[in-house]
Amino acid sequence: MNVLCLGVSHQTASVEIRERFAVPETRLPEIALEIGALPGVEEAVIVSTCNRVEYYAASGNAPEALDALRCYLQARTPQTFPLRPGESEPFYTLSGPASIDHLFRVVSGLESMIIGETEILGQVKKAYAAASRAGSTSRHLNKLFQRAFNVAKEVRTRTSITRGSVSVGSVAVDLAERIFGNLSRCRVMILGAGETSELTARALLSRNVRSLFVSNRSFDRAAQLAAQMGGEAIHFDQWDQRFSDIDILVSSTAAPHPIITGEKLSPIMKQRSDRPLFVIDLAVPRDADPDVNRLEGVYLYDIDSLQAIADRGLENRQREITQCEALIARHVGDFYQWLTAGPGTPPVHLPVASRKI
């Protein structure tokens, strides 16, 4: 039995490419079942976040499974294949110890844009739970993901990799502070009421923003988050009507197409008396059409724009990475031994090496 990973991430592709492969959370069980039914694939889990889309599979025939998975993706995303001129192959393919090591690194935050961030662990847990409920996992991936969650916990308790680490949302707030200075005079609207939105809202409140508005397709969820944050909930079909009050717009919805467009913003900006609008788009697929950046007074930053700020925090945690990798390598060896030979065989000793895909 082998464990495979076929994926695309912020390390290999821009947000423009990643959003073509993004899988909505509501479709994770359905797609996992479809992947699990492909030739050569026996079990499947799909992880889809703003920074990565990864397909994990247990297979007794790795070449057949990978070929089938690539054909599936080509059929599912015909707008992407063949690749456009100038675009390089965005996928990475991992198998055996490399795929196990990669998953353990992902859940531990070592492959994140912000090294050591903890949000990814919850996202992978949700992805695994969706696949498990759908029945696309069994003995091998169940054990793999449960081990991964244990590894992540051990990394966080035995190292300092998360010390000073931040979420994508708080990095976005750092960027807002660099542009506006003191945020205590700023009015902020958040579109979307999921985990990323909540983390961003909390980071904003820690900088004492003047007021906070929350809008979401489910008004009850918007009201709940707004109440927690001391803000005001706005009906989703009315969010654009409050723009006279807004300095910063943070968007992280699950919309399949852009909801922030030049057509919608252009007349609004003409009424703002030269007040700039700072738009932080944390969604994949993107909520904001890139063309809005051409509007006078609009400053748009997407998820990839946060990379430079995130890189500044890496130096402080670099010395912890080696310790994390040594811990992970031990678990990879133990799990690979179980996967391929079962108990009673000598342990597999894997080299400890920092690497990027």
Secondary structure, DSSP 8 states (H G I E B T S, - for coil): -EEEEEEEETTTS-HHHHHHH---GGGHHHHHHHHHTSTTEEEEEEEE-SSEEEEEEEES-HHHHHHHHHHHHHHH-TTTSS--TT-----EEEETHHHHHHHHHHHTTTTSSSTT-SHHHHHHHHHHHHHHHHT---HHHHHHHHHHHHHHHHHHHHS-TTTT---HHHHHHHHHHHHHS-GGG-EEEEE--SHHHHHHHHHHHHTT-SEEEEEESSHHHHHHHHHHHT-EEEEGGGGGGGGGG-SEEEE----SS-SB-HHHHHHHHTTSTT--EEEEE--SS-SB-GGGGGSTTEEEEEGGGGHHHHHHTHHHHHHHHHHHHHHHHHHHHHHHHHHHT-TTS------------
